[in-house]
Amino acid sequence: MLQPKSGPRSPAVGAAVVCGALLLAACGSTGGSRPASTPSAAPSPATTGIACGKAAAVPASGSTAQEFAMKFWIGNYTRACPGTRITYEGNGSGAGQTDFLKGRTAFAGSDSPLSAAQVDQSKSACSDGGQAVHLPMVGGPIAIGFNLPGVSRLVLDAPTLARVFDSQITKWNDPAIAKLNRGTTLPSTPIRASHRSDSSGTTDNFTSYLSAAAPGAWPHGHDKVWMAKGGQSAKGSSGLAEQVKKTAGSIGYVELSYALARGIPTVSIATGGSAPVDASVLTASKAIAGSTVAGSGDDLVLKLDYATKAPGAYPIDMVTYEIVCDKGNKAATWSATKAFLTYISGRRGQEDLSFQGYATLPAAIIEKVRSRISTLS
């Protein structure tokens, strides 16, 4: 299982790690310095830990939260299995779900599960009487990034966050924020709250947190589409992170890896526990360890405790699912898809995330995922 080799990293180190992983994935097809005329055998499972399926072109799309991990996984898999080409478009969970349900992709990545109506709709995309199932694959913290010149550490709680993102608190020196940050000089700068413009599992999980932890302050429930009025919007996690980075007075929610890559400071969350909790792989893993399987049968949808007050547990987290058919997956791509899913859920694939900023899923959950993949067809 993925265990960081040290404590929380600085933004500079995190950026280097993320960029290094992307570079590794991007450089995987260079072939090294071997002369072009010298034939080379494909790496064996004994040396790579990856068993290849039948060569195919495998299209997939969805969650931007897992995009760093997916690029890294794809680089490793296609180096070991050079006959297979896997393309993953990080177009957001909602778009990824739509692509899969319309039969455009072999699998979807989503940070929120399909609705009951969508599962029923999936029967038209899955043959042989199959339907969509969810395979939790990676977890991670949703960081609240901010850009407030002169302020390097900021503490907020769920009710205050809810009122900030619902445009009820509009100045950074508002008494509610000042009360949580005694000793910090806060400017009267207007707050520029930023949210996703596209259908997003990150939005669904963030608003699930606000609904669970501050029900009296957040009247909008949870959804993949942003429901509150006001604020700025940007497409995708990358676009939202960039908007926060360049806009003084801004605040927004993004996966931790995006904040680290851009050197954006992140909010410490006052949960009601013994001390405010920073967003990190370790603190998110502690919170996700309390998750339970909420799906029916062998569908592995997880229920997160967004209102946790456990010491050192960061409450704003998400789990990304790979969505496939329980049976009736596309024959032309299923062998390669199943082999890829087997790799990324296996010990090698999960250990490869040690430097990617993703949180540990409970061992019992990932074992269920491995077992479930073996039964899919």
Secondary structure as UniProt FT lines:
FT   HELIX           11..26
FT   HELIX           27..29
FT   TURN            32..33
FT   TURN            36..37
FT   HELIX           45..48
FT   STRAND          57..62
FT   TURN            65..66
FT   HELIX           67..80
FT   TURN            82..83
FT   STRAND          85..89
FT   HELIX           93..101
FT   TURN            102..103
FT   STRAND          107..110
FT   HELIX           116..121
FT   HELIX           122..124
FT   TURN            128..129
FT   STRAND          132..147
FT   TURN            149..150
FT   STRAND          155..157
FT   HELIX           158..165
FT   TURN            166..167
FT   TURN            172..173
FT   HELIX           175..180
FT   TURN            182..183
FT   STRAND          192..196
FT   HELIX           201..213
FT   TURN            215..217
FT   TURN            219..220
FT   STRAND          232..234
FT   HELIX           236..246
FT   TURN            248..249
FT   STRAND          250..255
FT   HELIX           256..261
FT   TURN            262..263
FT   STRAND          268..270
FT   HELIX           281..288
FT   TURN            289..290
FT   STRAND          292..293
FT   TURN            297..298
FT   STRAND          302..303
FT   TURN            306..307
FT   TURN            311..312
FT   STRAND          317..325
FT   HELIX           331..345
FT   HELIX           347..351
FT   HELIX           352..355
FT   TURN            356..357
FT   HELIX           363..375
//
